Amino acid sequence: MRFSLIDRIVELEPCVRITAVKSLTMTEEYLADHFPHFPVMPGVLMLEAMTQAGAWLVRVSEDFAHSIVVLKQANNVKYAQFIEPGQTLAVTAEVLKFDDGEVKLKAYGTVSGRIILNARLTLTCYNLADRNPSLAVADRATVRDLRQQLFMLQQSRVDLSAPTTKT
């Protein structure tokens, strides 16, 4: 994944649900073009944020069995509101069905507790080596990098303001 639309994972229950957040700031490069005088997060990127959250849920649920998790299908996508800089999008994805190589999810996004986006997503999972055995090394490297990214996304779940005890 070249860019991340997930800043932090706030809840993760393998095989069940994930909630992650994306805080929209004026530093997002695409805002200069979408729209110059009315900057909002494009709907396709809101959908991508839900897809990325769902992919993290799948990876953790399967203990990174697949190096590639991508969107296969998005159904019943509904948008109710724009997301502007300064707002935080919270995305939740819940597993509906795990099949061999495919996962169906119910996903939605909220801003300040109000649902502003929802969809049914189908993600497909595979390894590069399934199609070309010489790519097994790439699978291992990808999984290693993804595990590192997950660690970083979950780090912010630790309460750094909690008092520590000295021994």
C-alpha positions, -999 to +999 in steps of 0.1 A: +000+000+000+016+033-011-006+056+011-025+051+042-059+066+049-059+051+084-041+071+111-048+049+140-066+017+149-088+023+180-105-011+183-097-045+168-115-077+175-102-104+151-128-121+129-154-096+142-148-059+140-123-031+135-126+007+141-100+030+128-097+068+124-085+092+098-081+129+108-084+151+078-060+180+077-053+208+052-019+191+045-037+164+024-023+170-011-055+160-029-075+189-011-058+214-034-076+198-063-108+186-047-122+213-046-099+243-045-124+266-027-143+240-009-118+213+003-134+180+011-123+144+012-133+127-021-159+100-017-136+074-033-110+081-006-136+076+021-144+043+005-107+035+004-104+043+041-131+017+049-114-008+026-081-003+043-097-008+077-114-040+065-080-052+051-064-048+085-092-068+101-087-096+075-049-096+079-051-099+117-079-124+116-059-147+093-026-139+110-013-124+078-019-156+057-022-135+026+001-107+014-025-091-007-060-080+004-079-058-020-114-045-027-132-068-051-167-052-049-185-023-032-223-025-030-249-001-016-224+027-011-242+057+004-227+091+012-246+115+035-221+143+042-188+159+032-157+155+054-138+188+058-103+195+072-104+195+110-129+166+111-121+130+119-136+101+100-141+069+122-145+038+100-158+005+113-159-027+094-177-058+106-173-093+092-204-108+076-188-139+061-153-154+057-150-176+026-119-191+011-100-161-003-129-137+001-144-117+030-177-099+030-179-069+053-205-043+065-187-010+068-196+025+078-180+058+085-189+084+111-180+120+119-188+131+154-210+100+159-231+106+128-231+080+101-220+097+069-210+067+047-219+031+046-214+001+022-211-036+018-176-046+008-161-078-006-124-081-002-103-107-020-072-122-005-043-139-021-005-144-022+016-134-052+032-169-050-002-184-058+001-170-093+039-171-097+059-192-072+090-171-077+072-143-059+072-160-025+100-138-014+079-107-022+050-122-002+073-126+028+087-090+025+052-076+021+039-094+052+069-083+072+062-046+062+025-049+069+032-063+104+054-033+110+027-009+098+002-026+121+025-021+150+027+016+143-011+019+138-018+003+171+009+022+190-014+052+195-038+029+214-014+029+243-024+056+268+008+076+271-007+099+298-011+070+323+012+072+352+041+047+351+054+029+381+091+027+388+106-005+401 
